């Protein structure tokens, strides 16, 4: 039931309805499903749909008629007078003219709320995927740093023994100590980042802090669509823009309803009465509210200002969307060039570091030269993983900016 509810609420993200196996590494799609299903903020936000539907129901109801009763009890007359009374039944027929606009405003508002809720689900799903990618690459960087820390740790332990025997000079031992401390400090710093990233992901997913999950490698894309194509697609796909358009339509209906309020309000009814002499009468009555002083001008002015505000918000959101898409596309191209360069150079640096390590054992190079190259190789390896993390995160950010998954885009 929850998966079916999710598939209906979030059409932008292709979802499977089968269960999620937590024993296997979770894909980005599975992470998104878990977030939308379990995130507590989204569970509360979905209640807005019920409120909006209730408002539509309320707007479709006709007003109830009004009945009035009055009596006059004679205090003298020696019993020759009767009790006078007045019974009136009135109903405002002005609501018949305003009801279509009120219902239209409520329906457009409900549509806006549904789009808004779905957009928030899309954002939370994207945030979970972005956090999952960040965690995956941070764990990769932590693994690289831990390998370096273990290597320098073994060298430092060996150096301590050699130093105690007097087989190693103090300067060389100090250099190896610095290498170990530096590597260990970097590994601990990355471990702290991994812990924080995991906590943030579990919070977004609505899972307990001690939950254990494994993440599958992100599926990155080769072709990057042009910003112009994505800009056009975003105007059709982004649900926040659709919500703003529906909100504007609802406010336009409220404005038209307010304009009708400047005309006289009409009520009709029947009256049955009797005076103290028991003369009984009945007849129709009509009442009008005369718009002489107020004429609903304040409500009209407020409705016009609100509609203008919504139009300005839509224009600003559209402008920001275009700017975000162009910036993200440009950044992805820059990151791809940097990653390509490092992917070409890092293996060569690692190979050179291994050769220098062998040469160091034979006494053909100095420890300072070896440590300098090893440190640079480690630094570039971590930089490559960091750039890959940024590229993976920017891909998700671009999907969020466009409002639809990458797989639905038409690349040139």
C-alpha positions as CSV (number, residue, x, y, z in Angstrom):
1,X,0.0,0.0,0.0
2,X,2.8,2.4,0.9
3,X,4.6,1.7,-2.4
4,X,1.4,2.3,-4.4
5,X,0.8,5.5,-2.5
6,X,4.4,6.6,-3.2
7,X,4.1,5.8,-6.9
8,X,1.0,7.9,-7.2
9,X,2.4,10.8,-5.2
10,X,5.8,11.1,-6.9
11,X,5.4,10.4,-10.7
12,X,8.8,12.1,-11.5
13,X,10.8,9.3,-10.0
14,X,10.4,5.8,-11.6
15,X,9.7,3.5,-8.7
16,X,9.3,-0.3,-8.5
17,X,6.6,-1.7,-6.2
18,X,8.5,-4.7,-4.9
19,X,10.1,-4.7,-1.5
20,X,13.5,-3.3,-0.7
21,X,16.1,-5.7,0.4
22,X,18.2,-4.1,3.2
23,X,20.6,-7.0,3.1
24,X,21.9,-5.8,-0.3
25,X,23.6,-2.5,-1.2
26,X,20.9,0.1,-1.8
27,X,20.7,1.8,-5.1
28,X,19.9,5.5,-5.4
29,X,16.3,4.6,-6.4
30,X,15.8,2.4,-3.4
31,X,17.2,5.2,-1.1
32,X,14.7,7.7,-2.6
33,X,11.8,5.3,-2.0
34,X,12.8,4.8,1.6
35,X,13.0,8.5,2.2
36,X,9.6,9.3,0.7
37,X,8.0,6.4,2.5
38,X,9.5,6.9,6.0
39,X,10.5,10.6,6.3
40,X,8.4,11.9,9.2
41,X,8.2,15.5,7.8
42,X,6.7,14.2,4.6
43,X,4.2,12.0,6.5
44,X,3.0,15.2,8.2
45,X,3.0,17.2,5.0
46,X,0.7,14.8,3.2
47,X,-2.1,15.7,5.6
48,X,-2.3,19.1,3.7
49,X,-3.9,17.2,0.9
50,X,-6.8,16.2,3.1
51,X,-7.3,19.7,4.3
52,X,-7.3,21.1,0.7
53,X,-9.9,18.4,-0.3
54,X,-12.1,19.4,2.6
55,X,-11.9,23.0,1.5
56,X,-13.1,21.9,-2.0
57,X,-16.0,20.1,-0.3
58,X,-16.8,23.2,1.8
59,X,-16.8,25.5,-1.3
60,X,-19.4,23.3,-3.0
61,X,-21.9,23.5,-0.2
62,X,-24.9,25.9,-0.4
63,X,-25.5,28.3,2.6
64,X,-28.2,27.2,5.1
65,X,-31.4,29.2,5.2
66,X,-32.1,31.5,8.2
67,X,-35.2,31.5,10.3
68,X,-36.2,34.3,12.6
69,X,-38.9,34.2,15.4
70,X,-40.3,37.1,17.3
71,X,-43.3,37.4,19.7
72,X,-45.1,40.4,21.4
73,X,-46.9,39.7,24.6
74,X,-49.6,42.3,25.5
75,X,-49.4,43.6,29.1
76,X,-52.9,45.2,29.2
77,X,-56.1,45.1,27.3
78,X,-58.2,43.1,29.7
79,X,-57.7,39.9,27.9
80,X,-59.0,41.2,24.5
81,X,-55.6,41.2,22.8
82,X,-53.7,38.4,21.3
83,X,-50.0,37.5,21.4
84,X,-48.4,38.9,18.2
85,X,-45.7,36.9,16.5
86,X,-43.5,37.1,13.4
87,X,-41.9,34.2,11.6
88,X,-39.4,34.8,8.8
89,X,-37.5,32.4,6.5
90,X,-34.7,33.9,4.4
91,X,-32.1,32.5,2.1
92,X,-29.2,34.4,0.4
93,X,-29.3,33.7,-3.3
94,X,-26.1,35.8,-3.8
95,X,-24.1,32.6,-3.1
96,X,-25.5,31.1,-6.3
97,X,-23.5,33.7,-8.3
98,X,-20.3,33.4,-6.2
99,X,-20.3,29.6,-5.7
100,X,-18.7,28.7,-9.0
101,X,-15.8,31.0,-8.3
102,X,-15.4,29.8,-4.8
103,X,-15.3,26.2,-5.9
104,X,-12.9,27.0,-8.7
105,X,-10.6,28.8,-6.2
106,X,-10.7,25.8,-3.8
107,X,-10.1,23.3,-6.6
108,X,-7.1,25.3,-7.9
109,X,-5.8,25.6,-4.4
110,X,-6.1,21.8,-3.8
111,X,-4.2,21.3,-7.0
112,X,-1.5,23.7,-5.8
113,X,-1.2,21.8,-2.5
114,X,-0.9,18.4,-4.3
115,X,1.8,19.8,-6.5
116,X,3.6,21.3,-3.5
117,X,3.5,18.1,-1.5
118,X,4.7,16.1,-4.5
119,X,7.5,18.7,-5.0
120,X,8.6,18.3,-1.4
121,X,8.6,14.5,-1.9
122,X,10.8,15.0,-4.9
123,X,13.2,17.2,-3.0
124,X,13.5,14.8,-0.1
125,X,14.0,11.9,-2.5
126,X,16.8,13.9,-4.2
127,X,18.3,15.0,-1.0
128,X,18.5,11.3,0.1
129,X,20.2,10.3,-3.1
130,X,22.6,13.2,-2.9
131,X,23.5,12.3,0.7
132,X,23.9,8.6,-0.3
133,X,26.3,9.6,-3.0
134,X,28.2,11.8,-0.7
135,X,28.5,9.0,1.9
136,X,29.6,6.5,-0.7
137,X,32.5,8.7,-1.9
138,X,33.5,9.8,1.6
139,X,33.8,6.1,2.5
140,X,35.9,5.6,-0.5
141,X,38.2,8.5,0.6
142,X,38.3,7.1,4.1
143,X,39.4,3.7,2.7
144,X,42.3,5.4,0.8
145,X,43.4,7.3,3.9
146,X,43.2,4.3,6.1
147,X,45.4,2.3,3.7
148,X,47.9,5.1,3.8
149,X,47.7,5.2,7.6
150,X,48.3,1.5,7.9
151,X,51.3,1.6,5.6
152,X,52.9,4.6,7.4
153,X,52.0,3.0,10.7
154,X,53.9,-0.2,9.9
155,X,56.9,1.9,8.7
156,X,56.8,4.0,11.9
157,X,56.7,0.9,14.2
158,X,59.6,-0.6,12.3
159,X,61.5,2.8,12.7
160,X,60.9,2.9,16.4
161,X,62.5,-0.5,16.8
162,X,65.4,0.5,14.6
163,X,65.8,3.7,16.5
164,X,65.9,1.8,19.8
165,X,68.7,-0.4,18.4
166,X,70.6,2.6,17.1
167,X,70.2,1.4,13.5
168,X,68.3,4.6,12.4
169,X,69.1,8.2,12.7
170,X,66.8,10.6,14.5
171,X,66.0,12.8,11.5
172,X,64.7,9.8,9.5
173,X,62.7,8.5,12.4
174,X,61.1,12.0,12.9
175,X,60.2,12.2,9.2
176,X,58.5,8.8,9.3
177,X,56.7,9.8,12.5
178,X,55.4,12.9,10.7
179,X,54.2,10.9,7.8
180,X,52.3,8.5,10.1
181,X,50.7,11.2,12.2
182,X,49.7,13.1,9.0
183,X,48.1,10.0,7.5
184,X,46.4,9.0,10.7
185,X,45.0,12.5,11.2
186,X,43.6,12.6,7.7
187,X,42.0,9.2,8.1
188,X,40.4,10.2,11.4
189,X,39.1,13.5,9.9
190,X,37.5,11.5,7.0
191,X,36.0,9.0,9.5
192,X,34.4,11.9,11.3
193,X,32.9,13.1,8.0
194,X,31.6,9.6,7.2
195,X,29.9,9.3,10.6
196,X,28.2,12.7,10.2
197,X,27.2,12.0,6.6
198,X,25.7,8.6,7.6
199,X,23.7,10.2,10.5
200,X,22.3,12.8,8.1
201,X,21.3,10.1,5.6
202,X,19.6,8.0,8.2
203,X,17.7,11.0,9.5
204,X,16.5,11.9,6.0
205,X,15.5,8.2,5.4
206,X,13.5,8.2,8.7
207,X,15.6,5.2,10.0
208,X,17.0,4.8,13.5
209,X,20.5,6.2,14.2
210,X,21.9,2.7,14.6
211,X,20.5,1.3,11.4
212,X,23.1,-0.4,9.1
213,X,22.8,0.1,5.4
214,X,25.2,-0.5,2.5
215,X,25.2,1.6,-0.7
216,X,25.6,0.5,-4.2
217,X,28.0,2.4,-6.5
218,X,26.3,5.4,-8.1
219,X,25.4,5.1,-11.8
220,X,27.0,8.2,-13.4
221,X,26.1,9.5,-16.9
222,X,28.4,10.2,-19.8
223,X,26.4,12.7,-21.9
224,X,25.5,16.1,-20.3
225,X,22.5,17.7,-22.0
226,X,22.6,21.3,-23.0
227,X,21.3,23.9,-20.6
228,X,18.8,25.2,-23.2
229,X,17.2,21.8,-23.5
230,X,17.0,21.3,-19.7
231,X,15.7,24.9,-19.2
232,X,12.8,24.1,-21.5
233,X,12.2,20.8,-19.8
234,X,12.2,22.3,-16.3
235,X,9.3,24.7,-17.2
236,X,7.2,21.6,-17.9
237,X,8.4,19.2,-15.3
238,X,9.1,21.2,-12.1
239,X,6.2,20.7,-9.7
240,X,6.9,23.8,-7.7
241,X,6.3,25.9,-10.8
242,X,3.1,24.0,-11.4
243,X,2.1,24.7,-7.8
244,X,2.7,28.4,-8.3
245,X,0.7,28.4,-11.5
246,X,-2.2,26.6,-9.7
247,X,-1.9,29.0,-6.8
248,X,-2.1,32.0,-9.2
249,X,-5.2,30.5,-10.8
250,X,-6.8,30.1,-7.3
251,X,-6.0,33.7,-6.4
252,X,-7.4,34.9,-9.7
253,X,-10.7,33.2,-8.9
254,X,-10.6,34.8,-5.4
255,X,-10.1,38.2,-7.0
256,X,-13.1,37.6,-9.3
257,X,-15.1,36.5,-6.3
258,X,-14.1,39.7,-4.5
259,X,-15.2,41.8,-7.5
260,X,-18.6,40.2,-7.3
261,X,-18.8,41.3,-3.7
262,X,-19.0,45.0,-4.7
263,X,-22.5,44.4,-6.1
264,X,-25.6,44.3,-3.8
265,X,-26.2,41.1,-1.9
266,X,-29.7,39.6,-2.5
267,X,-31.7,37.6,0.0
268,X,-35.3,36.4,-0.5
269,X,-37.7,34.8,2.0
270,X,-41.2,34.4,3.4
271,X,-42.8,36.0,6.4
272,X,-45.7,34.9,8.5
273,X,-47.0,37.4,11.1
274,X,-50.0,38.2,13.4
275,X,-50.6,41.4,15.4
276,X,-52.2,41.8,18.8
277,X,-55.7,41.9,17.2
278,X,-55.0,38.5,15.6
279,X,-54.8,39.9,12.1
280,X,-52.6,37.3,10.4
281,X,-50.5,38.0,7.3
282,X,-47.9,36.4,5.2
283,X,-45.9,37.4,2.2
284,X,-42.5,37.4,0.5
285,X,-39.6,39.6,1.4
286,X,-36.5,40.8,-0.4
287,X,-33.4,42.3,1.2
288,X,-30.4,44.0,-0.4
289,X,-27.1,45.0,1.1
290,X,-26.2,48.4,-0.3
291,X,-22.5,48.8,-1.2
292,X,-22.4,52.5,-0.4
293,X,-19.3,52.9,1.8
294,X,-17.3,49.7,1.8
295,X,-18.2,48.2,-1.6
296,X,-15.7,45.4,-0.9
297,X,-12.9,47.7,-2.2
298,X,-10.4,46.6,0.5
299,X,-10.9,42.9,-0.2
300,X,-10.5,43.6,-3.9
301,X,-7.3,45.6,-3.4
302,X,-5.8,42.9,-1.2
303,X,-6.7,40.1,-3.7
304,X,-5.1,42.1,-6.6
305,X,-1.9,42.7,-4.6
306,X,-1.8,39.0,-3.6
307,X,-2.2,37.9,-7.3
308,X,0.6,40.3,-8.3
309,X,2.8,38.9,-5.6
310,X,2.2,35.4,-6.8
311,X,3.1,36.4,-10.3
312,X,6.3,38.0,-9.1
313,X,7.2,34.9,-7.1
314,X,6.7,32.7,-10.2
315,X,8.9,34.9,-12.3
316,X,11.6,34.9,-9.6
317,X,11.5,31.1,-9.3
318,X,11.7,30.6,-13.0
319,X,14.7,33.0,-13.2
320,X,16.4,31.1,-10.4
321,X,15.7,27.8,-12.0
322,X,17.3,28.8,-15.3
323,X,20.3,30.3,-13.5
324,X,20.8,27.1,-11.4
325,X,20.6,24.8,-14.5
326,X,23.1,26.8,-16.5
327,X,25.5,26.9,-13.5
328,X,25.2,23.2,-12.8
329,X,25.7,22.2,-16.4
330,X,28.8,24.4,-16.6
331,X,30.2,23.0,-13.3
332,X,29.6,19.4,-14.5
333,X,31.7,20.1,-17.7
334,X,34.5,21.6,-15.6
335,X,34.5,18.7,-13.1
336,X,34.6,16.2,-16.0
337,X,37.8,17.8,-17.4
338,X,39.4,17.8,-14.0
339,X,38.5,14.2,-13.3
340,X,39.8,13.1,-16.7
341,X,43.1,14.7,-16.0
342,X,43.5,13.1,-12.6
343,X,42.3,9.7,-13.8
344,X,45.2,9.8,-16.2
345,X,47.8,11.0,-13.8
346,X,47.0,9.3,-10.5
347,X,47.8,5.7,-11.6
348,X,51.2,7.0,-12.9
349,X,51.9,8.7,-9.5
350,X,51.0,5.6,-7.6
351,X,53.2,3.5,-9.8
352,X,56.1,6.0,-9.3
353,X,55.6,5.9,-5.6
354,X,55.8,2.1,-5.5
355,X,59.0,2.2,-7.6
356,X,60.5,4.8,-5.3
357,X,59.6,2.7,-2.3
358,X,61.5,-0.2,-3.8
359,X,64.4,2.0,-4.6
360,X,64.3,3.4,-1.0
361,X,64.7,-0.1,0.4
362,X,67.8,-0.5,-1.8
363,X,69.2,2.8,-0.7
364,X,69.0,4.4,-4.1
365,X,66.7,7.4,-3.1
366,X,66.3,9.5,0.0
367,X,63.4,9.1,2.4
368,X,62.5,12.7,1.8
369,X,62.1,12.2,-1.9
370,X,60.0,9.0,-1.4
371,X,57.7,10.6,1.2
372,X,57.2,13.7,-0.9
373,X,56.0,11.6,-3.9
374,X,54.0,9.2,-1.7
375,X,52.3,12.1,-0.1
376,X,51.5,13.7,-3.4
377,X,50.1,10.4,-4.8
378,X,47.9,10.1,-1.7
379,X,46.8,13.7,-2.0
380,X,45.9,13.3,-5.7
381,X,44.1,10.0,-5.1
382,X,41.9,11.7,-2.4
383,X,41.4,14.7,-4.7
384,X,40.2,12.4,-7.5
385,X,37.7,10.8,-5.1
386,X,36.6,14.2,-3.9
387,X,36.0,15.4,-7.5
388,X,34.1,12.2,-8.3
389,X,31.9,12.9,-5.2
390,X,31.3,16.5,-6.4
391,X,30.4,15.3,-9.9
392,X,28.0,12.6,-8.5
393,X,26.3,15.2,-6.2
394,X,26.0,17.8,-9.0
395,X,24.3,15.2,-11.2
396,X,21.6,14.8,-8.5
397,X,21.4,18.6,-8.0
398,X,20.8,19.0,-11.8
399,X,18.0,16.4,-11.6
400,X,16.5,18.4,-8.8
401,X,16.8,21.6,-10.7
402,X,15.1,20.2,-13.8
403,X,12.4,18.4,-11.8
404,X,12.7,15.0,-13.5
405,X,15.2,12.1,-13.5
406,X,18.1,12.0,-15.9
407,X,16.8,8.9,-17.7
408,X,13.8,10.8,-19.1
409,X,16.0,13.5,-20.7
410,X,16.7,13.6,-24.4
411,X,20.4,14.2,-24.9
412,X,21.6,15.9,-28.1
